Amino acid sequence: MAAYVDPQSKGPVIELGPGTGPVTEALVAQGIDPARLILLEFDPTFCRLLRRPLPGRHRGAGRCL
């Protein structure tokens, strides 16, 4: 999925349901600036996992309906 995001595009990259973070890590590995990432996760367990350091990353917890 990360391959579909152009690292040269402008604006935020919103990830719904990042879970344990494999797509997030792939986005950063392909050159997406972590400051552009907005991660929205509903599951409290996964939210705790996503607290690991990634400078500039925005996090949110709640339903996205």
C-alpha positions as CSV (number, residue, x, y, z in Angstrom):
1,M,0.0,0.0,0.0
2,A,2.8,2.4,0.8
3,A,4.0,2.2,-2.8
4,Y,0.9,4.0,-4.0
5,V,1.9,7.2,-2.0
6,D,4.1,9.6,-3.9
7,P,6.7,11.0,-1.5
8,Q,6.9,14.1,-3.6
9,S,3.2,14.9,-3.2
10,K,2.2,17.7,-0.8
11,G,0.0,17.5,2.3
12,P,-0.7,15.0,5.0
13,V,-0.8,11.3,4.6
14,I,-3.7,9.9,6.7
15,E,-3.4,6.2,7.7
16,L,-6.6,4.7,9.0
17,G,-6.0,1.7,11.3
18,P,-2.2,1.6,11.4
19,G,-2.3,-1.4,13.8
20,T,1.3,-2.4,14.7
21,G,2.8,0.0,12.2
22,P,4.2,-2.0,9.2
23,V,2.6,0.3,6.6
24,T,3.7,3.4,8.6
25,E,7.3,2.1,8.6
26,A,7.1,1.4,4.9
27,L,5.9,4.9,4.2
28,V,8.8,6.4,6.1
29,A,11.2,4.0,4.4
30,Q,10.0,5.2,1.0
31,G,10.7,8.8,1.9
32,I,7.5,10.1,3.4
33,D,8.4,12.7,6.0
34,P,7.0,11.5,9.4
35,A,5.7,15.0,10.1
36,R,3.2,14.4,7.3
37,L,1.8,11.3,8.9
38,I,-1.6,11.3,10.7
39,L,-2.3,7.9,12.2
40,L,-5.8,7.1,13.4
41,E,-6.3,3.9,15.4
42,F,-9.4,2.8,17.3
43,D,-7.9,-0.2,19.2
44,P,-6.4,1.0,22.5
45,T,-3.8,-1.8,22.4
46,F,-2.5,-0.8,19.0
47,C,-2.6,2.9,20.2
48,R,-0.1,1.9,22.9
49,L,2.1,0.2,20.4
50,L,2.1,3.3,18.2
51,R,3.5,5.4,21.0
52,R,7.0,4.3,20.0
53,P,9.2,7.2,18.9
54,L,8.8,8.5,15.3
55,P,9.6,12.2,15.4
56,G,6.9,14.5,14.0
57,R,4.2,11.9,13.8
58,H,0.7,12.9,14.7
59,R,-1.5,10.3,16.5
60,G,-5.2,10.1,17.2
61,A,-7.4,7.6,18.9
62,G,-11.1,7.1,18.1
63,R,-13.6,6.0,15.5
64,C,-13.3,7.3,12.0
65,L,-16.9,7.0,10.7
